[in-house]
Amino acid sequence: MRTNDYSVPPPTGCPSPIPCEAERKVKHSEAMSRRVAFLTALIALALIGAAAAPWTFRENGLSSALADHMKERYGLDLTVKGRSTFAVLPIPRVKFEDVTVRFPDRTLQAEGGILRGEIRIMPLLFGRIELSDFDLSDSRITASARALQAVNWSSAVKSRSRTLHARRLILNRTSIHWTDLKDADLEVEELVIRWVGENEPLTAYGNATWRGERVFLTEASIYPDRLVSGSISPFRLGISAPAARVSLQGEAQLGRNPGLTGESSIEARSVRDFTRWTGVKLPFGSLIQALSVKGDFSMDHRRLSWPSVSVKLGEDELEGTLAVRLDTERPVITGTLAAEGLDLTDLFAPFAQARTSSGSWSEESLDLARVTGSDLDLRLSAASARLGKLRVEDMAASVLVRPGEIEASIGRADFHDGSLKGRLSLMSANGMTEFKSQGTFTGIEIAPFLSSLGEPRWITGQAQGQFAFEGKGTNPVEVVRRAQGRSTITVRGGELVGIALGDALKRVEKHPLLASLNWKGGRTPFDEAQAQIVVQKGVGEVTEGRLTSADLTAELKGEVLIVDRTLNLKAKVSSAGSPSAAAIAFDIDGGWDNITVIPNARSLIERSGAAKPLLPAAPVPANEPAPQATAQ
């Protein structure tokens, strides 16, 4: 019997042994491919992980290669004391810990911190380490402003534009200490400086803490390659801080006459706070509140000027010209400004502070140093201006500030239907302050003037006169105590309000004693009233005082005590027909703010036939008995 050629029955569904063998080979090949692919993926993943993970080296040539590159390309000395870390993905980069970077001649030195940077790929393929940017954090930088100014930046920028350099420098959490600048240290939170290359602007932004306040560099841009080639470069600069904000844009130029031109906006919410924070000494800096300066400007090493400027002082807007001289020992601010309305009360505060809130002269020492920081020579004009309680129209004035000296003058001003001009000055030297004032006035309606000061309108008429006073001391009280000078005033066509001297004369002729009980009220018209006061050592003597009208004549004598702010005057009133015989006398005394006018009792008794015998004919000697009766 014939047997089957197959020793083992073929699998179910396989028609012949040859196709089944091929199928097994295909399946084996697919399994191998999957294993190879999986192994390849593992290897690739391992390589990617190895490339992405930083490699840390204790001792290697990585830092030495970068140090050579920085010395050759930038002229910087790099020393790495800590670890060096290298990674390939996602971009080639390095990190060095505890680094020291030095400029030549110790112009600038950064110590400590971490230096990071991205590596350029093409130089890396040829075995060179070149960084496309630098990131320095947690470092301490020491710099010299004078040494940095002496660097040949023109040559450095030209070299920078011809070769490939880092395009970005970043500082984070880094302190900057200046060896030759006082109170200028910075705590930089972030500073980014970027310059891609030739024909591109150098830009910067960031923020830092200076003197306890956060300062933001919102924008800064300029074209260095244009500057070093002698061309004009556009520029922009924006700085913002709690106390002030500066915005500049325009054109810059180096060469034989370097300078800036463009538009500016400088704003200070409070000049007082700004000067306290920055230490910048400005005239009246401790007195002025909000200030802004806007307009076209030009600047060189000698002068900063605004040919057309808009200045906002508080709520007042002024227009004109302004300039600052920079080539002097102290900056000198000059300008001519005009305004519709102007409040100069703050500028005259040093004069107003001579009195306390109670009205007495202050005993505090005079110190002009805090308000005479920079020199000032300012011309002002205003359609309407206010100086404390006083308001003038069509004013032309000037303010002059020098070290320890303030001078304010009014060249002309309309004042209560008249005009005035004058000058006030304060000058401190060797612990003493000298005060001087002088002025003239004419055609002033005196009653509205008194009302503007908050005083009662006790006299009317048009006044004219002049004054000149001066004094010297360590405080206002001492200045007044040593005051000397002269003042004259004449009032024409007016009235005394609250007293009718004509009626009083008529009553005193009939009933002298009753006149003292009913003398107030009414008015006394007069043709002219004049007075002259000579001041010596704080005491003013009325050397001449006279009032005349068609019906009567009055003479005034006595003293004005400037230190105590009191009066001790006597007025004698007589009929115009008999000026030699005093008909009635008045005692004028009390404080300047509370003057009392009382008829003199003795003069009334002497006019009374019945009461006159009660008065002693002559003063009684001390060794004789006193009279039996006297009248008060």
Secondary structure, DSSP 8 states (H G I E B T S, - for coil): ----S-SS---TT-SSHHHHHHHHHHHHHHHHHHHHHHHHHHHHHHHHHHHHS-EEESS-SHHHHHHHHHHHHH--EEEE-S-EEEE-SSS-EEEEESEEEE-GGGSEEEESSEEEEEE-HHHHHTT---EEEEEEES-EEEE-HHHHHHS-HHHHHHHHHHS---SEEEEEEEEEEESSSTT--EEEEEEEEE--STTS-EEEEEEEEETTEEEEEEEEEE-HHHHHTT--EEEEEEEE-SSEEEEEEEEEE-SSS-EEEEEEEEEES-HHHHHHHH----BTTTT---EEEEEEEEE-SSEEEEEEEEEEETTEEEEEEEEEE-SSSS-EEEEEEEEEEEE-TTTTHHHHTTB-TTSSB--S----GGGBSSEEEEEEEEEEEEETTEEEEEEEEEEEEETTEEEEEEEEEEETTEEEEEEEEEEEETTEEEEEEEEEEEEEEHHHHHHHTT----B-SEEEEEEEEEEEESSHHHHHHT-EEEEEEEEEEEEEEEE-HHHHHHHHHH-HHHHTTS-EEEEEEEEEEEEEEEEETTEEEEEEEEEE-SSEEEEEEEEEETTTTEEEEEEEEEETT-TTS--EEEEEEEETTEEEEEE-HHHHHHH-TTTGGGS-SS---TTS---S----
